[in-house]
């Protein structure tokens, strides 16, 4: 399938063409909510050993697959979603995953899901046949979506593998494409197996609803232990006890997650128009001096220095830490 772009289309024509192209690629028609701005979008699609790999760039606001649209088609995939630029939130099975540049989500396409986009977005998505992971029945599969950073360990291996396959797709011979598919499938299978363990076991931190509640509300400056406990239906004492034995308190974990989100946004070239203070405030900080001091303590450089070093690296064609390119 040829590459697609709305660059030469009227915005209204581009919206309908986008819907049709998405339906042709994914085997079903998703409900798309467009932003008020003129629509722009492009899709680079390649087949590699039976795996569809798509690079999506667009400014839509929301994409949703409901039960009816899923039942209209029997195609089923495990979707490996890599956020290249911008931010998005994937919601499935009562779990919310926040994705910034370099992060991954793994979801089962046969379960309803909603993806919300915070401004212009760039994503690389591999559609892997679910039969290789779960078997053909709708009752099996992934019970929930999984998230992973692409900055180190297995996540970094998945990042490198997916980016290399996407860049080399046009030059791979048929036999090589099969090997590439097996490599990517193997990495994703391992990611699912590792992330399938309870987070409390994997990281020594509370899992389930506590982590999900915190992750979904990092932007709220009023997020507090009392509010988390109330939202999770537990006592504040029980919440603090859940963090006992780890290196984090409830508040220090919230601060760590906010700092990581700010650091990713500072590296994201699509957010270059946002000031450092805007990025800090959008992730729940409400004091510029406190944010700058906390950032330096965590990363050894001020937010301004961190962003400037990344820009210099990018100008020299060196990927910044946490940044991905196709």
Residue frames as qw, qx, qy, qz and C-alpha x, y, z in Angstrom:
[[0.000, 0.889, 0.458, 0.000, 0.00, 0.00, 0.00],
 [0.416, 0.541, -0.024, 0.730, 1.40, 3.38, -1.01],
 [0.259, -0.225, -0.438, 0.831, 2.26, 6.09, 1.51],
 [0.065, -0.770, -0.582, -0.254, -0.59, 8.43, 2.34],
 [0.255, -0.213, -0.250, 0.909, -0.68, 12.14, 3.13],
 [0.120, 0.814, 0.562, -0.090, -3.35, 14.80, 3.37],
 [0.337, -0.428, 0.090, 0.834, -0.87, 17.57, 2.46],
 [0.006, 0.014, -0.506, -0.862, -2.49, 18.22, -0.94],
 [0.181, -0.513, -0.812, -0.213, -6.10, 17.69, 0.20],
 [0.331, -0.572, -0.027, -0.750, -8.78, 19.99, 1.51],
 [0.158, -0.281, 0.765, -0.557, -9.08, 19.35, 5.29],
 [0.754, 0.059, 0.291, -0.586, -12.62, 17.94, 4.92],
 [0.842, 0.366, -0.354, -0.177, -11.51, 15.55, 2.18],
 [0.289, 0.485, -0.757, 0.329, -8.48, 14.64, 4.26],
 [0.492, -0.239, 0.607, -0.577, -10.62, 13.58, 7.22],
 [0.895, 0.184, 0.133, -0.384, -12.68, 11.15, 5.16],
 [0.698, 0.518, -0.494, 0.040, -9.64, 9.83, 3.33],
 [0.033, -0.485, 0.755, -0.440, -7.95, 9.26, 6.69],
 [0.718, -0.087, 0.473, -0.504, -10.90, 7.23, 7.95],
 [0.900, 0.362, -0.103, -0.220, -10.90, 5.09, 4.82],
 [0.496, 0.568, -0.625, 0.203, -7.17, 4.48, 4.96],
 [0.290, -0.392, 0.716, -0.499, -7.32, 3.55, 8.64],
 [0.847, 0.070, 0.305, -0.431, -10.14, 1.10, 7.92],
 [0.811, 0.485, -0.320, -0.071, -8.14, -0.45, 5.06],
 [0.273, 0.553, -0.708, 0.343, -5.08, -0.87, 7.26],
 [0.245, -0.250, 0.747, -0.565, -6.74, -2.08, 10.44],
 [0.190, -0.180, -0.940, -0.219, -9.65, -4.04, 8.97],
 [0.175, -0.685, -0.688, 0.163, -12.26, -1.99, 10.79],
 [0.090, 0.683, 0.138, 0.712, -13.51, 1.56, 11.03],
 [0.397, -0.305, -0.547, 0.671, -12.57, 3.34, 14.24],
 [0.074, -0.923, -0.373, -0.057, -14.46, 6.30, 15.67],
 [0.536, 0.125, -0.055, 0.833, -12.23, 9.33, 15.11],
 [0.135, -0.921, -0.310, 0.195, -12.64, 12.66, 16.90],
 [0.560, 0.459, 0.056, 0.688, -10.83, 15.43, 15.05],
 [0.321, -0.446, -0.270, 0.790, -9.43, 18.57, 16.64],
 [0.255, 0.861, 0.302, -0.320, -10.84, 22.00, 15.72],
 [0.099, -0.668, 0.459, 0.577, -7.65, 22.81, 13.78],
 [0.702, 0.507, -0.331, -0.375, -7.37, 21.92, 10.07],
 [0.926, -0.194, 0.323, -0.003, -6.61, 18.24, 9.84],
 [0.381, 0.695, -0.600, -0.107, -3.18, 17.06, 8.72],
 [0.821, -0.284, 0.481, -0.114, -2.01, 13.47, 8.63],
 [0.496, 0.557, -0.629, -0.219, 0.30, 11.00, 6.97],
 [0.896, -0.212, 0.366, -0.137, 0.77, 7.24, 7.05],
 [0.313, 0.578, -0.734, -0.169, 3.82, 5.26, 6.00],
 [0.886, -0.115, 0.319, -0.318, 2.83, 1.58, 5.77],
 [0.336, 0.504, -0.782, -0.150, 5.06, -1.43, 5.16],
 [0.961, -0.150, -0.001, -0.230, 4.50, -5.20, 5.32],
 [0.118, 0.630, -0.756, 0.133, 7.42, -7.11, 6.80],
 [0.179, 0.110, -0.972, 0.100, 7.07, -10.88, 6.89],
 [0.353, -0.496, -0.763, -0.217, 3.33, -10.65, 7.42],
 [0.315, -0.593, -0.452, 0.587, 3.55, -7.88, 10.02],
 [0.185, 0.834, 0.278, 0.438, 2.11, -4.45, 9.24],
 [0.474, -0.385, -0.214, 0.762, 4.29, -1.58, 10.44],
 [0.137, 0.820, 0.390, 0.396, 2.75, 1.88, 10.20],
 [0.337, -0.160, -0.224, 0.900, 4.19, 5.29, 10.98],
 [0.034, -0.807, -0.558, -0.191, 1.29, 7.64, 11.80],
 [0.235, -0.127, -0.172, 0.948, 1.64, 11.42, 12.05],
 [0.141, -0.629, -0.603, -0.470, -1.52, 13.45, 12.68],
 [0.034, -0.168, 0.371, -0.913, -3.31, 15.98, 14.85],
 [0.551, -0.436, -0.569, -0.428, -6.52, 14.08, 15.64],
 [0.363, -0.549, 0.379, -0.650, -7.86, 14.33, 19.17],
 [0.592, -0.199, 0.695, -0.357, -9.17, 10.80, 19.85],
 [0.530, 0.204, -0.718, -0.401, -9.46, 7.37, 18.28],
 [0.560, -0.179, 0.629, -0.508, -11.78, 4.71, 19.69],
 [0.416, 0.046, -0.849, -0.323, -12.55, 1.08, 18.92],
 [0.602, -0.191, 0.396, -0.667, -15.83, 0.03, 20.53],
 [0.542, -0.040, 0.832, -0.114, -17.31, -3.45, 20.83],
 [0.700, 0.575, 0.326, -0.270, -19.47, -3.12, 17.72],
 [0.422, 0.794, -0.394, -0.191, -16.61, -2.12, 15.43],
 [0.197, -0.483, 0.853, -0.015, -14.53, -4.99, 16.80],
 [0.626, 0.150, 0.738, -0.203, -17.24, -7.59, 16.25],
 [0.639, 0.689, 0.039, -0.341, -17.62, -6.45, 12.63],
 [0.549, 0.656, -0.519, 0.013, -14.18, -7.83, 11.81],
 [0.956, -0.287, -0.037, 0.034, -12.31, -10.96, 12.86],
 [0.582, 0.535, -0.351, 0.501, -8.79, -9.58, 12.42],
 [0.652, -0.756, -0.041, 0.023, -6.91, -9.63, 15.68],
 [0.571, 0.555, -0.334, 0.505, -3.52, -8.18, 16.46],
 [0.593, -0.615, -0.195, 0.482, -1.22, -7.48, 19.34],
 [0.306, 0.885, 0.058, 0.345, -0.39, -3.83, 18.76],
 [0.648, -0.313, -0.116, 0.684, 3.08, -2.60, 19.70],
 [0.126, 0.940, 0.214, 0.235, 2.71, 1.18, 19.90],
 [0.618, -0.193, -0.103, 0.755, 5.85, 3.31, 20.11],
 [0.026, 0.962, 0.227, -0.151, 5.43, 7.01, 20.80],
 [0.662, 0.262, 0.102, 0.695, 7.88, 8.93, 18.61],
 [0.126, 0.170, -0.073, 0.975, 6.66, 12.46, 19.31],
 [0.476, -0.408, -0.156, -0.763, 3.91, 14.22, 21.23],
 [0.202, -0.121, 0.829, -0.508, 1.89, 12.58, 24.01],
 [0.600, -0.168, -0.533, -0.573, -1.01, 10.17, 24.11],
 [0.432, -0.212, 0.698, -0.531, -3.10, 8.22, 26.60],
 [0.484, 0.007, -0.799, -0.358, -4.21, 4.66, 25.86],
 [0.512, -0.172, 0.521, -0.661, -7.21, 3.43, 27.86],
 [0.670, 0.060, -0.659, -0.335, -8.23, -0.23, 27.87],
 [0.710, -0.274, -0.643, 0.084, -9.75, -2.61, 30.43],
 [0.475, -0.864, -0.159, -0.051, -9.92, 0.15, 33.09],
 [0.685, -0.363, 0.115, 0.621, -6.20, 0.92, 32.68],
 [0.287, 0.958, 0.020, -0.018, -4.78, 4.26, 31.51],
 [0.774, -0.126, 0.169, 0.597, -1.28, 4.39, 30.01],
 [0.099, 0.956, -0.051, -0.271, 0.43, 7.75, 29.47],
 [0.821, 0.165, 0.268, 0.477, 2.91, 7.70, 26.56],
 [0.036, 0.921, -0.197, -0.334, 5.59, 10.28, 25.85],
 [0.585, 0.676, -0.436, -0.102, 8.41, 10.09, 23.31],
 [0.216, 0.471, -0.841, 0.157, 10.27, 6.77, 23.54],
 [0.479, -0.099, 0.720, -0.492, 7.60, 4.91, 25.51],
 [0.258, -0.009, -0.879, -0.402, 5.76, 1.75, 24.44],
 [0.654, -0.014, 0.421, -0.629, 2.27, 0.37, 24.88],
 [0.133, 0.055, -0.949, -0.279, 1.21, -3.19, 24.06],
 [0.557, 0.131, 0.374, -0.730, -2.52, -3.76, 23.61],
 [0.325, 0.207, 0.911, 0.146, -4.84, -6.46, 22.32],
 [0.173, 0.043, -0.340, -0.924, -6.74, -5.04, 19.34],
 [0.358, -0.329, -0.804, -0.343, -9.70, -7.34, 20.00],
 [0.291, -0.588, -0.613, 0.440, -10.64, -5.51, 23.19],
 [0.099, 0.921, 0.274, 0.257, -12.24, -2.03, 23.09],
 [0.565, -0.326, -0.110, 0.750, -9.78, 0.79, 23.61],
 [0.151, 0.969, 0.186, 0.067, -9.53, 4.57, 23.35],
 [0.633, -0.059, 0.005, 0.772, -6.43, 6.59, 22.49],
 [0.000, -0.973, -0.215, 0.084, -6.43, 10.31, 23.29],
 [0.665, 0.271, 0.042, 0.695, -3.82, 12.60, 21.78],
 [0.270, -0.829, -0.167, 0.461, -2.41, 15.76, 23.34],
 [0.127, 0.818, -0.282, -0.485, -1.65, 17.79, 20.22],
 [0.658, 0.569, -0.445, -0.213, 0.28, 16.70, 17.10],
 [0.779, -0.351, 0.510, -0.094, 1.43, 13.11, 17.43],
 [0.527, 0.522, -0.641, -0.197, 3.85, 10.70, 15.80],
 [0.752, -0.280, 0.546, -0.240, 3.56, 6.95, 16.49],
 [0.369, 0.368, -0.810, -0.270, 5.12, 3.82, 15.06],
 [0.758, -0.103, 0.425, -0.484, 2.77, 0.82, 15.38],
 [0.192, 0.243, -0.920, -0.241, 3.47, -2.83, 14.59],
 [0.801, -0.040, 0.086, -0.591, 0.40, -5.04, 14.11],
 [0.036, 0.343, -0.939, 0.009, 1.50, -8.54, 15.14],
 [0.655, -0.171, -0.589, -0.441, -0.84, -11.51, 14.49],
 [0.534, -0.507, 0.399, -0.546, -2.35, -12.35, 17.87],
 [0.977, -0.012, -0.154, -0.150, -2.38, -16.09, 17.14],
 [0.643, 0.402, -0.499, 0.419, 1.38, -16.10, 17.73],
 [0.014, -0.383, 0.553, -0.739, 0.81, -14.92, 21.30],
 [0.447, -0.082, 0.480, -0.750, -2.65, -15.91, 22.46],
 [0.250, 0.250, 0.934, 0.053, -4.37, -18.46, 20.24],
 [0.017, -0.273, -0.560, -0.782, -7.35, -17.74, 17.98],
 [0.256, -0.644, -0.719, -0.050, -10.21, -17.45, 20.47],
 [0.056, -0.723, -0.047, -0.687, -11.64, -14.16, 21.67],
 [0.714, -0.676, -0.148, -0.108, -11.66, -15.40, 25.26],
 [0.788, -0.246, -0.017, 0.564, -7.84, -15.51, 25.38],
 [0.362, 0.727, 0.062, 0.580, -5.40, -12.69, 24.89],
 [0.303, 0.179, -0.411, 0.841, -4.14, -9.80, 26.96],
 [0.270, -0.669, -0.670, 0.176, -6.27, -9.00, 29.96],
 [0.133, -0.926, -0.120, 0.334, -4.87, -5.47, 30.13],
 [0.548, 0.781, -0.148, 0.261, -2.51, -3.19, 28.20],
 [0.777, -0.390, -0.028, 0.494, 1.15, -2.97, 29.12],
 [0.195, 0.968, -0.122, 0.102, 3.53, -0.02, 29.12],
 [0.836, -0.252, 0.086, 0.480, 7.31, 0.04, 29.01],
 [0.033, -0.890, 0.240, 0.386, 10.03, 2.62, 28.62],
 [0.860, 0.480, 0.014, 0.172, 12.18, 2.33, 25.51],
 [0.032, 0.922, -0.350, 0.162, 15.24, 3.79, 27.22],
 [0.103, -0.560, 0.806, -0.163, 16.93, 0.77, 28.78],
 [0.485, -0.086, 0.845, -0.207, 16.94, -3.00, 29.04],
 [0.394, 0.317, 0.843, 0.185, 14.37, -4.96, 27.09],
 [0.281, 0.847, 0.347, -0.288, 12.49, -1.80, 26.14],
 [0.002, -0.761, 0.416, 0.498, 15.61, -0.38, 24.50],
 [0.306, -0.115, 0.878, 0.349, 16.04, -3.65, 22.58],
 [0.368, 0.607, 0.704, -0.033, 12.43, -3.47, 21.36],
 [0.146, 0.887, 0.031, -0.437, 12.93, 0.18, 20.37],
 [0.116, -0.571, 0.644, 0.496, 16.05, -0.59, 18.37],
 [0.355, 0.128, 0.901, 0.216, 14.46, -3.65, 16.72],
 [0.343, 0.731, 0.569, -0.153, 11.27, -1.87, 15.67],
 [0.113, 0.873, -0.140, -0.454, 13.07, 1.23, 14.38],
 [0.214, -0.420, 0.757, 0.453, 15.59, -0.84, 12.40],
 [0.375, 0.328, 0.854, 0.150, 12.86, -2.95, 10.80],
 [0.281, 0.839, 0.372, -0.279, 10.83, 0.14, 9.91],
 [0.022, 0.805, -0.346, -0.481, 13.82, 1.87, 8.32],
 [0.143, -0.368, 0.841, 0.369, 14.96, -1.23, 6.43],
 [0.659, 0.303, 0.596, -0.343, 11.58, -2.58, 5.33],
 [0.631, 0.700, -0.073, -0.325, 12.01, -1.68, 1.65],
 [0.294, 0.674, -0.674, -0.069, 15.40, -3.41, 1.47],
 [0.518, -0.267, 0.778, -0.234, 14.61, -6.71, 3.20],
 [0.364, 0.129, -0.827, -0.409, 14.44, -9.90, 1.14],
 [0.746, -0.312, -0.321, -0.493, 11.51, -12.24, 1.82],
 [0.792, -0.155, -0.530, 0.260, 13.56, -14.62, 3.97],
 [0.300, 0.142, -0.390, 0.859, 15.09, -11.71, 5.86],
 [0.408, -0.370, -0.062, -0.832, 11.62, -10.26, 6.46],
 [0.818, -0.325, -0.441, -0.173, 10.54, -13.52, 8.12],
 [0.630, -0.054, -0.478, 0.609, 13.59, -13.35, 10.40],
 [0.001, -0.274, 0.166, -0.947, 12.78, -9.72, 11.24],
 [0.641, -0.404, -0.257, -0.600, 9.22, -10.73, 12.13],
 [0.824, -0.251, -0.487, 0.145, 10.47, -13.51, 14.39],
 [0.420, 0.109, -0.387, 0.813, 12.86, -11.11, 16.12],
 [0.246, -0.322, 0.055, -0.912, 10.16, -8.53, 16.79],
 [0.763, -0.348, -0.369, -0.401, 7.63, -11.15, 17.88],
 [0.744, -0.116, -0.538, 0.379, 10.17, -12.70, 20.25],
 [0.198, 0.164, -0.341, 0.904, 10.97, -9.38, 21.90],
 [0.470, -0.324, -0.074, -0.818, 7.29, -8.49, 22.31],
 [0.809, -0.266, -0.504, -0.142, 6.50, -11.95, 23.68],
 [0.584, -0.061, -0.516, 0.624, 9.22, -11.45, 26.28],
 [0.065, -0.250, 0.159, -0.953, 7.95, -7.95, 27.09],
 [0.665, -0.355, -0.282, -0.593, 4.46, -9.34, 27.69],
 [0.804, -0.202, -0.537, 0.157, 5.84, -12.11, 29.87],
 [0.417, 0.035, -0.430, 0.800, 7.92, -9.73, 31.95],
 [0.208, -0.211, 0.083, -0.952, 5.30, -7.04, 32.28],
 [0.651, -0.325, -0.548, -0.413, 2.65, -9.67, 33.02],
 [0.514, -0.213, -0.665, 0.499, 4.09, -10.06, 36.49],
 [0.268, -0.894, -0.356, 0.039, 2.49, -7.86, 39.15],
 [0.294, 0.788, -0.191, 0.506, 4.36, -4.56, 39.30],
 [0.561, -0.746, 0.275, -0.232, 4.79, -4.97, 43.04],
 [0.926, -0.157, 0.265, 0.216, 6.84, -8.12, 42.33],
 [0.710, 0.513, 0.108, 0.470, 8.75, -6.61, 39.39],
 [0.245, 0.664, -0.127, 0.695, 9.62, -3.28, 40.96],
 [0.375, -0.208, -0.649, 0.629, 8.86, -3.59, 44.66],
 [0.164, 0.019, 0.091, -0.982, 6.10, -1.00, 44.25],
 [0.495, 0.341, 0.620, -0.504, 2.32, -1.11, 44.58],
 [0.101, 0.059, 0.772, 0.625, 0.57, -2.33, 41.46],
 [0.029, 0.569, 0.818, 0.082, -2.93, -2.36, 40.05],
 [0.006, -0.868, -0.445, -0.221, -5.26, 0.46, 40.87],
 [0.418, -0.785, -0.030, 0.455, -2.81, 2.48, 43.01],
 [0.425, -0.235, 0.452, 0.748, -0.28, 2.85, 40.22],
 [0.204, 0.512, 0.654, 0.519, -3.00, 3.38, 37.62],
 [0.162, -0.900, -0.396, 0.079, -4.65, 6.08, 39.75],
 [0.393, -0.689, 0.149, 0.590, -1.37, 7.94, 40.23],
 [0.412, -0.008, 0.583, 0.701, -0.30, 7.64, 36.57],
 [0.137, 0.646, 0.639, 0.395, -3.64, 8.98, 35.33],
 [0.205, -0.934, -0.286, -0.060, -3.52, 12.04, 37.62],
 [0.661, -0.164, -0.041, 0.731, 0.09, 13.20, 37.59],
 [0.193, 0.455, 0.226, 0.839, -0.99, 16.48, 35.98],
 [0.428, -0.782, -0.351, -0.287, -3.20, 17.31, 38.97],
 [0.220, 0.525, -0.479, 0.668, -1.24, 19.56, 41.38],
 [0.580, -0.442, 0.282, -0.623, -3.67, 18.58, 44.15],
 [0.864, 0.028, -0.500, -0.054, -2.73, 14.88, 43.94],
 [0.223, -0.594, 0.592, -0.497, -1.97, 13.74, 47.50],
 [0.116, 0.071, -0.978, 0.160, -1.89, 10.56, 49.60],
 [0.358, 0.275, 0.619, -0.643, -5.34, 11.36, 50.96],
 [0.589, 0.460, -0.129, -0.652, -6.77, 11.81, 47.48],
 [0.397, 0.321, -0.830, -0.222, -5.12, 8.63, 46.19],
 [0.060, 0.031, 0.932, -0.357, -6.39, 6.61, 49.13],
 [0.477, 0.377, 0.402, -0.685, -9.90, 7.96, 48.69],
 [0.568, 0.473, -0.374, -0.561, -9.86, 7.27, 44.96],
 [0.408, 0.257, -0.873, -0.080, -8.62, 3.70, 45.48],
 [0.766, -0.405, -0.260, -0.426, -11.04, 2.96, 48.30],
 [0.768, -0.126, -0.482, 0.401, -8.36, 2.33, 50.92],
 [0.430, -0.873, -0.121, 0.194, -7.11, 4.11, 54.03],
 [0.229, 0.898, -0.350, 0.139, -4.15, 6.51, 53.95],
 [0.531, -0.576, 0.617, -0.076, -2.36, 4.21, 56.38],
 [0.858, 0.150, 0.486, 0.075, -2.78, 1.25, 54.05],
 [0.580, 0.806, -0.029, 0.115, -1.52, 3.35, 51.14],
 [0.051, -0.843, 0.521, -0.129, 1.67, 4.27, 52.99],
 [0.719, -0.311, 0.619, -0.058, 2.09, 0.65, 54.05],
 [0.855, 0.467, 0.224, 0.031, 1.96, -0.38, 50.36],
 [0.453, 0.811, -0.283, 0.241, 5.14, 1.65, 49.77],
 [0.562, -0.695, 0.441, -0.084, 6.88, 0.37, 52.90],
 [0.812, -0.156, 0.508, 0.241, 10.01, -1.59, 52.12],
 [0.638, 0.608, 0.246, 0.403, 10.66, 0.33, 48.87],
 [0.471, -0.063, -0.049, 0.878, 12.99, 3.26, 48.28],
 [0.077, -0.389, -0.301, -0.867, 10.00, 5.54, 47.70],
 [0.173, 0.352, 0.623, -0.677, 7.40, 7.25, 49.80],
 [0.385, 0.683, 0.620, 0.006, 4.05, 8.07, 48.19],
 [0.127, 0.948, 0.040, -0.288, 5.03, 11.71, 47.62],
 [0.240, -0.611, 0.593, 0.466, 8.56, 10.98, 46.41],
 [0.464, 0.188, 0.811, 0.301, 7.17, 8.49, 43.89],
 [0.320, 0.846, 0.419, -0.081, 4.73, 11.09, 42.56],
 [0.041, -0.890, 0.255, 0.375, 7.58, 13.60, 42.24],
 [0.413, -0.303, 0.752, 0.415, 9.76, 11.01, 40.46],
 [0.460, 0.469, 0.728, 0.194, 7.02, 10.20, 37.93],
 [0.204, 0.940, 0.205, -0.180, 6.38, 13.89, 37.28],
 [0.200, -0.753, 0.459, 0.427, 10.08, 14.58, 36.75],
 [0.468, -0.022, 0.800, 0.376, 10.36, 11.67, 34.31],
 [0.392, 0.716, 0.574, 0.064, 7.36, 12.99, 32.36],
 [0.048, 0.957, -0.055, -0.280, 8.88, 16.49, 32.25],
 [0.367, -0.521, 0.629, 0.445, 12.25, 15.12, 31.15],
 [0.493, 0.284, 0.762, 0.310, 10.63, 13.21, 28.26],
 [0.280, 0.882, 0.378, -0.036, 8.73, 16.32, 27.19],
 [0.151, -0.860, 0.280, 0.398, 11.90, 18.41, 27.27],
 [0.393, -0.271, 0.752, 0.454, 13.47, 15.92, 24.83],
 [0.486, 0.528, 0.693, 0.063, 10.43, 15.87, 22.53],
 [0.225, -0.057, 0.317, 0.920, 11.07, 18.10, 19.47],
 [0.107, -0.562, -0.647, -0.505, 7.33, 18.40, 18.81],
 [0.402, -0.814, -0.404, 0.114, 7.02, 20.24, 22.15],
 [0.542, 0.052, -0.051, 0.837, 9.84, 22.68, 21.47],
 [0.060, -0.583, -0.231, -0.776, 7.30, 25.51, 21.44],
 [0.628, -0.706, -0.307, -0.117, 6.43, 24.93, 25.10],
 [0.018, 0.756, -0.469, 0.456, 8.47, 26.73, 27.72],
 [0.368, 0.124, -0.847, 0.362, 10.09, 24.84, 30.56],
 [0.256, 0.007, 0.548, -0.796, 7.58, 26.29, 33.00],
 [0.710, 0.116, -0.171, -0.673, 4.66, 25.22, 30.79],
 [0.670, 0.137, -0.727, -0.053, 5.99, 21.67, 30.73],
 [0.160, 0.086, -0.781, 0.598, 6.49, 21.65, 34.48],
 [0.412, 0.053, 0.352, -0.839, 3.02, 23.00, 35.19],
 [0.726, 0.115, -0.389, -0.556, 1.33, 20.59, 32.76],
 [0.671, 0.022, -0.735, 0.097, 2.70, 17.73, 34.91],
 [0.635, -0.627, -0.451, -0.018, 1.49, 19.01, 38.25],
 [0.511, -0.167, -0.260, 0.802, 4.34, 21.22, 39.46],
 [0.019, -0.906, -0.374, -0.198, 3.24, 24.65, 40.62],
 [0.353, -0.883, 0.173, 0.255, 6.53, 26.21, 41.73],
 [0.669, 0.699, -0.235, 0.096, 9.22, 26.95, 39.14],
 [0.018, -0.729, 0.630, -0.266, 12.11, 27.10, 41.62],
 [0.708, -0.251, 0.607, -0.259, 11.10, 23.85, 43.30],
 [0.903, 0.400, 0.141, -0.073, 10.82, 22.12, 39.91],
 [0.484, 0.765, -0.392, 0.166, 14.23, 23.34, 38.73],
 [0.261, -0.619, 0.677, -0.301, 15.88, 22.31, 41.99],
 [0.826, -0.056, 0.512, -0.231, 14.24, 18.86, 41.98],
 [0.828, 0.559, -0.036, -0.030, 15.18, 18.31, 38.33],
 [0.273, 0.759, -0.552, 0.210, 18.84, 19.14, 38.94],
 [0.497, -0.446, 0.679, -0.303, 18.98, 16.83, 41.95],
 [0.881, 0.153, 0.405, -0.192, 17.51, 13.98, 39.90],
 [0.822, 0.518, 0.162, 0.171, 19.46, 14.38, 36.61],
 [0.664, -0.321, 0.131, 0.662, 22.54, 16.43, 37.45],
 [0.206, 0.125, 0.326, 0.914, 21.60, 19.34, 35.17],
 [0.291, 0.361, 0.322, -0.826, 18.99, 22.06, 35.10],
 [0.607, 0.536, 0.576, -0.115, 15.96, 21.65, 32.80],
 [0.355, 0.886, -0.123, -0.272, 17.35, 24.37, 30.53],
 [0.113, -0.618, 0.746, 0.222, 20.76, 22.70, 30.29],
 [0.547, 0.074, 0.834, -0.014, 19.15, 19.32, 29.66],
 [0.580, 0.704, 0.376, -0.166, 17.04, 20.68, 26.80],
 [0.209, 0.877, -0.342, -0.264, 19.95, 22.65, 25.28],
 [0.300, -0.434, 0.830, 0.184, 22.25, 19.61, 25.29],
 [0.603, 0.323, 0.729, -0.033, 19.56, 17.59, 23.55],
 [0.476, 0.843, 0.113, -0.222, 19.12, 20.24, 20.86],
 [0.015, 0.768, -0.588, -0.253, 22.87, 20.32, 20.23],
 [0.457, -0.143, 0.872, 0.098, 22.95, 16.55, 19.92],
 [0.599, 0.564, 0.555, -0.120, 20.01, 16.60, 17.51],
 [0.321, 0.889, -0.161, -0.284, 21.68, 19.28, 15.37],
 [0.036, -0.604, 0.775, 0.185, 24.68, 16.96, 15.09],
 [0.760, 0.131, -0.492, -0.404, 22.39, 14.10, 14.09],
 [0.238, 0.127, -0.892, 0.362, 22.93, 12.28, 17.40],
 [0.527, -0.536, -0.549, -0.365, 19.68, 10.93, 18.95],
 [0.255, -0.545, 0.432, -0.672, 19.04, 12.32, 22.40],
 [0.053, 0.008, -0.952, 0.303, 18.64, 9.89, 25.27],
 [0.304, 0.418, 0.703, -0.489, 15.02, 8.78, 25.13],
 [0.438, 0.588, -0.094, -0.673, 14.45, 10.15, 21.63],
 [0.639, 0.133, 0.731, 0.200, 13.54, 7.95, 18.64],
 [0.285, 0.567, -0.305, -0.711, 13.74, 8.58, 14.91],
 [0.775, 0.308, 0.552, 0.010, 12.40, 6.79, 11.85]]
